[in-house]
Each structure stands twice: as C-alpha cells, then as structure tokens.
Amino acid sequence: MENQGAKDLAKKLNLSFKNFKLLQEALTHRSYLNENRQHQLPHNERLEFLGDAVLELSVTDYLFKNYKNPEGELTSWRAALVNGEMLAIVAKEIDLDDFLLMSKGEKKDTGKARNYILANAMEALIGSIYLDKGFAEVDKFINKYIIVKLPEIIKNKTYLDAKSYFQEKAQEIVQVTPHYELVKEWGPDHDKKFKIAVFLKEEKVAEGEGESKQEAQRNAAQNGLLAKNWE
C-alpha cells in the first residue's frame, strides 16, 4: 500500500521512476516511523537536504541564463521561489499531502506545522527525482512547477520585503516611520493566528493576518502598499 502511494504520485506527475523506494522515502515523514516500526525505509530528511541544494542550483542556473539583472535582484527572486511558503503552495497544488506517510497526530495538524512538512517534502521529492533521473530531468520538474511562478512574482513584486519597502515609501513620501500594533490573536498554541495593523502616526493604514506576528506584519505592510497605492 505504501509503495502504491508512491506509484500513484509518479503517475499523477507523469514521472517514470526506476527506483520507487526513493520516491517512497521522499514521502516518509519522521513521525511515521514512530508508529510503523516495520517500515523498511528511512525518513525523508536526507533527501530533503539534497533536494534543497538541487533546487537552489536549478533556480540559480535559470536566472543566470535568462536575466541580466543585478545580483541583488536575482538573489531576491531566487529567495521568493525557493522559500518554504512557495514550496508549500506548490506542494498543495500537486496534492502532495495526499501521498505523505505521517503519524496520525501529524495528519490532524494543520496550518504552519503542516506547511513546514509540505515544504520539506517538496525538497525531498526533488532530491528523489535527482537521484533517480539526474539533473536534466529534475530541472524540467522544477521549471514546470516552481520556476513557472517567476513572472507572477516579478509582476506583483512579492520578492520584495514588504515591511522594508513600506517603510522606505512612508519615509520618502510622508516622512513617517510606520509602526505595528497587535489587533487580535486566536487559536491553540500549536496553530496560533495573529492580526496586526500598520499605522502612520495615528492613521491605521491596513491590517494583515498570519500564522506568526512576523507574517502578519508583512501582510499588513503589503496591504498598506495597496491601500496607499505605493506599489
């Protein structure tokens, strides 16, 4: 059954694996081994380590060959493509969650913890494809599912640090440094949510929500850029 899940994922993604054990290993979260001692394969953290490096090389190679922009911009674009948030988004788009082997407890978890697992599993998947099929094939996979996001990232300027950019524009245009205030927090400790507002002096410009205060501040800043038409 476990191996069938790997085969089903390969079929879904149109990948022909020679060694399905590599793919099955990529889908095995550490927690699964605690409840399934008979499982023959290790968890996916070594493949995740490998996939992280392969992903960065693939994205760097693409950016270097296709864009003449300065190093700083290329670095920001790369970071936007390979960060955990983007990898979790892609993982959800390919329904990777449906094929992961996790403990019953981890399966019930949602939010930030699940996104972290999904992002790591994406890197492990990339590592498994690299080992089984080589760089040229994993490069095609990364282009198809991850680098395809680049035009949207550039268009929406999501590669920018929204907080820094909002502060820069606020100081430039109205000579005010923005400040942030917590509006609300809710949820259990393992799945907290936060709502934070960004202010220019006494003016509440916008609010943002997130699974951490930092994320909520970034979203508030991004919404502030929209509200002020400072994009």
C-alpha angles and dihedrals in degrees: 000000000000092000090046089062090056091049091048091052092048089052092048092052094040093241122148107209120195091195112037090182088074091055092044089052090051089055095049115100118203091245092061092065092058091062098033108049091168092063106120100205132072124246120270102257097103091050088048089055090052095043092053090060094043091050093050092049093049094049093043091050092050094048093046093051098043107036133052093196122131119277093253093059093045090051091052092048091049092050090052091053100045103037122114094252093058093044091052090051092052091045090056092047091057092041092240089158090069092063103041120114107223139151118270089252094053091048090060093051120095139174123037096358093053092046089054091053091047093050091050091047090053090056090047090050090052089049092052093050090049093052094045102039109015135241098298092058097043088047089058090050092050091048092050098049108021114020088048085074093064100090090053091047091052094043095049093037090229088149088073121093096248095205094052092044094049090049091048092051093044092052092044098047107029101013092236130125110223122233131199131223130191109242101178144346128193145161134062120308093261093051107031122167125201135197116200131180126212118217137194101205102306096342115103101214102180147330132233136192130211148151090255133030089248092054091047090051091050091050091047089052091048090050089046091056089053094046092051094040089235097138 
